Amino acid sequence: IGGKYLSAVPPARTPYYHPDASTSVLESGVGSPTDAGGWAYRDVQGGANFGMIIVNCSHTDSRGSAWTSY
């Protein structure tokens, strides 16, 4: 309502590594993402990154930055 929230989850785009995907996974551990594409949500309460949503891909983009850094 009023444009305050997203009406849909946009797809995570990781060209050459995974198909575009709006899916998400819960990342309960402190390790790396599952590298399945889409999004990952960090759900460890009390953790420094609790609530963070990241791209679920451990590969790097054309500039050498890990997709998980976005």
DSSP file (Angstrom, degrees, kcal/mol; ACC not computed):
  #  RESIDUE AA STRUCTURE BP1 BP2  ACC     N-H-->O    O-->H-N    N-H-->O    O-->H-N    TCO  KAPPA ALPHA  PHI   PSI    X-CA   Y-CA   Z-CA
    1    1 A I    >         0   0    0      0, 0.0     3,-1.1     0, 0.0     4,-0.1   0.000 360.0 360.0 360.0 128.8    0.0    0.0    0.0
    2    2 A G  T 3   -     0   0    0      1,-0.2     0, 0.0     2,-0.1     0, 0.0   0.607 360.0 -79.9  72.3  11.2    1.4    3.4   -0.9
    3    3 A G  T 3  S+     0   0    0      2,-0.1    -1,-0.2     1,-0.1     4,-0.1   0.650  98.4 125.1  73.9  14.3    4.5    1.8   -2.5
    4    4 A K    <   +     0   0    0     -3,-1.1     2,-0.3     2,-0.1    -2,-0.1   0.798  68.7  37.3 -77.9 -28.1    6.2    1.3    0.8
    5    5 A Y  S    S-     0   0    0     -4,-0.1     2,-0.2     1,-0.0    -2,-0.1  -0.834  92.0 -95.7-123.6 159.3    6.8   -2.5    0.4
    6    6 A L        -     0   0    0     -2,-0.3     3,-0.1     1,-0.1    -2,-0.1  -0.499  21.4-151.4 -69.4 139.2    7.8   -4.8   -2.5
    7    7 A S  S    S+     0   0    0      1,-0.2     2,-0.3    -2,-0.2    -1,-0.1   0.689  81.9   8.2 -83.9 -18.9    4.8   -6.4   -4.1
    8    8 A A  S    S-     0   0    0     -3,-0.0    -1,-0.2     0, 0.0     0, 0.0  -0.983  85.1 -99.7-154.7 154.7    7.0   -9.4   -5.1
    9    9 A V        -     0   0    0     -2,-0.3     3,-0.1    -3,-0.1    13,-0.0  -0.675  43.0-130.7 -77.2 122.5   10.5  -10.7   -4.4
   10   10 A P        -     0   0    0      0, 0.0     2,-0.1     0, 0.0    11,-0.1  -0.401  29.1 -99.0 -71.5 152.0   12.7   -9.7   -7.4
   11   11 A P        -     0   0    0      0, 0.0     2,-0.5     0, 0.0    11,-0.3  -0.433  28.3-123.4 -71.4 144.0   14.8  -12.5   -8.9
   12   12 A A  E     -A   21   0A   0      9,-3.2     9,-1.5    11,-0.1     2,-0.6  -0.765  27.8-152.0 -81.7 127.8   18.4  -12.7   -7.9
   13   13 A R  E     +     0   0A   0     -2,-0.5     7,-0.1     7,-0.2    42,-0.0  -0.914  26.5 165.3-110.7 116.9   20.4  -12.6  -11.1
   14   14 A T  E >>  -A   18   0A   0     -2,-0.6     3,-2.1     4,-0.5     4,-1.7  -0.715  32.2-143.4-126.7  77.8   23.8  -14.3  -11.2
   15   15 A P  T 34 S+     0   0    0      0, 0.0    -2,-0.0     0, 0.0     0, 0.0  -0.068  76.9   6.7 -50.2 138.1   24.7  -14.5  -14.9
   16   16 A Y  T 34 S+     0   0    0      2,-0.1     0, 0.0     1,-0.1     0, 0.0   0.208 125.7  61.5  77.9 -11.8   26.4  -17.7  -16.0
   17   17 A Y  T <4 S+     0   0    0     -3,-2.1    -1,-0.1     1,-0.4     0, 0.0   0.817 109.8   2.7-110.9 -44.7   26.1  -19.5  -12.6
   18   18 A H  E  < S-A   14   0A   0     -4,-1.7    -4,-0.5    39,-0.0    -1,-0.4  -0.972  76.0-100.1-142.2 152.9   22.5  -19.9  -11.8
   19   19 A P  E     -     0   0A   0      0, 0.0    19,-0.3     0, 0.0    -7,-0.1  -0.412  57.4 -84.0 -68.0 154.0   19.1  -19.2  -13.4
   20   20 A D  E     +     0   0A   0     -7,-0.1     2,-0.3    17,-0.1    -7,-0.2  -0.367  62.9 177.3 -56.1 134.0   17.3  -16.1  -12.2
   21   21 A A  E     -A   12   0A   0     -9,-1.5    -9,-3.2     2,-0.1    17,-0.1  -0.997  40.2-166.4-150.2 139.9   15.4  -17.1   -9.1
   22   22 A S        +     0   0    0     -2,-0.3    -1,-0.1   -11,-0.3   -13,-0.1   0.329  60.0 116.8-100.2   3.3   13.2  -15.4   -6.5
   23   23 A T        -     0   0    0    -11,-0.1    16,-2.7     1,-0.0     2,-0.3  -0.252  47.7-159.4 -69.5 159.9   13.4  -18.5   -4.2
   24   24 A S  E     -b   39   0B   0     14,-0.2     2,-0.3    16,-0.0    16,-0.2  -0.974   7.8-156.6-140.1 156.0   15.0  -18.2   -0.8
   25   25 A V  E     -b   40   0B   0     14,-1.4    16,-2.9    -2,-0.3     2,-0.5  -0.948  24.7-116.0-128.0 150.8   16.6  -20.5    1.8
   26   26 A L  E     -b   41   0B   0     -2,-0.3     2,-0.9    14,-0.2    16,-0.2  -0.750  21.2-154.0 -84.3 130.8   17.1  -20.1    5.5
   27   27 A E  E     +b   42   0B   0     14,-3.3    16,-1.0    -2,-0.5    17,-0.3  -0.822  24.0 166.0-107.2  91.8   20.7  -20.0    6.4
   28   28 A S        +     0   0    0     -2,-0.9    -1,-0.2    14,-0.2     2,-0.1   0.691  54.2  66.4 -83.7 -19.7   20.8  -21.3   10.0
   29   29 A G  S    S-     0   0    0     -3,-0.1    15,-0.2     3,-0.1    14,-0.1  -0.277  84.5-118.6 -93.4-177.5   24.5  -22.0   10.3
   30   30 A V  S    S+     0   0    0     -2,-0.1    -1,-0.1    12,-0.0    -2,-0.0   0.342  83.4  95.9-101.0   4.4   27.4  -19.7   10.3
   31   31 A G  S    S-     0   0    0      1,-0.2     3,-0.1     3,-0.0    -4,-0.0   0.123  85.3 -60.1 -80.5-162.3   28.9  -21.2    7.2
   32   32 A S        -     0   0    0      1,-0.2    -1,-0.2     2,-0.0    -3,-0.1  -0.294  62.7 -86.8 -77.0 163.0   28.7  -20.2    3.5
   33   33 A P        -     0   0    0      0, 0.0    -1,-0.2     0, 0.0    25,-0.1  -0.170  41.1-107.6 -61.7 166.9   25.4  -20.0    1.6
   34   34 A T        -     0   0    0      3,-0.1    22,-0.1    -3,-0.1    23,-0.1   0.617  39.6-133.6 -75.4 -11.9   24.2  -23.2   -0.1
   35   35 A D        +     0   0    0      1,-0.1    22,-0.2    20,-0.1     3,-0.1   0.857  66.5 128.4  62.2  38.2   25.2  -21.8   -3.5
   36   36 A A  S    S-     0   0    0      1,-0.3    21,-0.2    20,-0.1    -1,-0.1   0.380  70.1-112.8-101.2   2.3   21.9  -22.8   -5.0
   37   37 A G  S    S+     0   0    0     19,-2.6    -1,-0.3     1,-0.2     2,-0.2  -0.222  79.8  67.4  86.1 175.1   21.0  -19.4   -6.5
   38   38 A G  S    S-     0   0    0    -26,-0.3    18,-2.3   -19,-0.3     2,-0.3  -0.512  96.0 -38.1  75.3-143.1   18.2  -17.1   -5.5
   39   39 A W  E     -bC  24  55B   0    -16,-2.7   -14,-1.4    16,-0.3     2,-0.4  -0.792  43.2-151.4-118.5 158.6   18.4  -15.5   -2.0
   40   40 A A  E     -bC  25  54B   0     14,-2.6    14,-2.7    -2,-0.3     2,-0.5  -0.998   7.8-154.6-129.6 137.4   19.5  -16.6    1.5
   41   41 A Y  E     -bC  26  53B   0    -16,-2.9   -14,-3.3    -2,-0.4     2,-0.7  -0.948  13.4-138.7-113.1 125.2   18.1  -15.3    4.7
   42   42 A R  E     +b   27   0B   0     10,-2.7     9,-3.1    -2,-0.5    10,-0.3  -0.740  26.8 172.6 -87.5 113.6   20.3  -15.4    7.8
   43   43 A D        +     0   0    0    -16,-1.0     2,-1.1    -2,-0.7   -15,-0.1   0.091  29.0 126.0-113.5  22.6   18.1  -16.5   10.7
   44   44 A V    >   -     0   0    0    -17,-0.3     3,-2.1   -15,-0.2     6,-0.2  -0.713  57.7-137.3 -84.7 102.6   20.5  -17.0   13.6
   45   45 A Q  T 3  S+     0   0    0     -2,-1.1     3,-0.1     1,-0.3    -2,-0.1  -0.337  86.9  20.4 -62.4 137.4   19.0  -14.8   16.3
   46   46 A G  T 3  S+     0   0    0      1,-0.3    -1,-0.3     2,-0.0     2,-0.1   0.265  95.7 127.4  87.0 -11.5   21.6  -12.9   18.2
   47   47 A G  S X  S-     0   0    0     -3,-2.1     3,-1.5     1,-0.1    -1,-0.3  -0.402  73.3-115.4 -75.1 155.7   24.1  -13.3   15.4
   48   48 A A  T 3  S+     0   0    0      1,-0.3    -1,-0.1    -3,-0.1    -3,-0.0   0.774 116.0  41.1 -62.1 -26.8   25.8  -10.3   13.9
   49   49 A N  T >  S+     0   0    0     -5,-0.1     3,-2.2     3,-0.1    -1,-0.3   0.111  79.7 151.0-109.8  20.8   24.1  -10.8   10.6
   50   50 A F  T <  S+     0   0    0     -3,-1.5    -7,-0.2     1,-0.3     3,-0.1  -0.286  72.0  14.4 -56.4 130.9   20.6  -11.8   11.8
   51   51 A G  T 3  S+     0   0    0     -9,-3.1    -1,-0.3     1,-0.3     2,-0.2   0.377  90.5 142.0  87.1  -4.7   18.0  -10.8    9.3
   52   52 A M    <   -     0   0    0     -3,-2.2   -10,-2.7   -10,-0.3     2,-0.5  -0.491  38.5-153.6 -73.3 137.9   20.4  -10.2    6.5
   53   53 A I  E     +C   41   0B   0    -12,-0.2     2,-0.3    -2,-0.2   -12,-0.2  -0.961  21.4 174.1-111.3 127.8   19.3  -11.2    3.0
   54   54 A I  E     -C   40   0B   0    -14,-2.7   -14,-2.6    -2,-0.5     2,-0.4  -0.860  41.1 -91.3-129.3 162.5   22.1  -12.1    0.6
   55   55 A V  E     -C   39   0B   0     12,-0.6     2,-1.9    -2,-0.3   -16,-0.3  -0.631  39.0-132.2 -71.5 129.2   22.5  -13.5   -2.9
   56   56 A N  S    S+     0   0    0    -18,-2.3   -19,-2.6    -2,-0.4     2,-0.3  -0.412  73.1  99.1 -86.9  62.6   22.8  -17.3   -2.5
   57   57 A C        -     0   0    0     -2,-1.9    11,-0.6   -21,-0.2    10,-0.1  -0.956  52.3-164.1-150.1 126.0   25.8  -17.6   -4.8
   58   58 A S        +     0   0    0     -2,-0.3    -1,-0.1     9,-0.2    -2,-0.0   0.448  62.3 101.3 -92.1  -0.2   29.4  -17.9   -3.8
   59   59 A H  S    S-     0   0    0      7,-0.1     8,-2.5     1,-0.1     9,-0.3  -0.164  73.0-110.6 -74.3 175.9   30.8  -17.2   -7.2
   60   60 A T  B     -D   66   0C   0      6,-0.3     6,-0.2     7,-0.1    -1,-0.1  -0.794  20.2-126.6-110.9 154.3   32.2  -13.8   -8.2
   61   61 A D    >   -     0   0    0      4,-2.6     3,-1.9    -2,-0.3    -1,-0.1  -0.140  47.9 -79.0 -83.6-173.5   30.9  -11.2  -10.6
   62   62 A S  T 3  S+     0   0    0      1,-0.3    -1,-0.1     2,-0.1    -2,-0.0   0.654 132.2  52.1 -66.1 -14.7   32.8   -9.6  -13.5
   63   63 A R  T 3  S-     0   0    0      2,-0.2    -1,-0.3     0, 0.0     3,-0.1   0.394 120.4-105.8 -99.8   1.4   34.6   -7.3  -11.1
   64   64 A G  S <  S+     0   0    0     -3,-1.9     2,-0.4     1,-0.3    -2,-0.1   0.551  75.4 136.2  88.2   7.8   35.7  -10.1   -8.8
   65   65 A S        -     0   0    0      1,-0.1    -4,-2.6     2,-0.0    -1,-0.3  -0.727  60.4-112.0 -89.6 137.1   33.3   -9.4   -6.0
   66   66 A A  B >   -D   60   0C   0     -2,-0.4     3,-2.1    -6,-0.2    -6,-0.3  -0.437  17.7-130.9 -65.8 137.6   31.5  -12.3   -4.4
   67   67 A W  G >  S+     0   0    0     -8,-2.5     3,-1.8     1,-0.3   -12,-0.6   0.813 105.8  67.7 -59.6 -29.4   27.7  -12.3   -5.2
   68   68 A T  G 3  S+     0   0    0    -11,-0.6    -1,-0.3    -9,-0.3   -10,-0.1   0.624  85.5  71.0 -66.7 -11.0   27.1  -12.8   -1.4
   69   69 A S  G <         0   0    0     -3,-2.1    -1,-0.3     1,-0.2    -2,-0.2   0.547 360.0 360.0 -82.5  -5.6   28.5   -9.3   -0.8
   70   70 A Y    <         0   0    0     -3,-1.8    -1,-0.2    -4,-0.2    -2,-0.2   0.452 360.0 360.0 -91.1 360.0   25.4   -7.7   -2.4
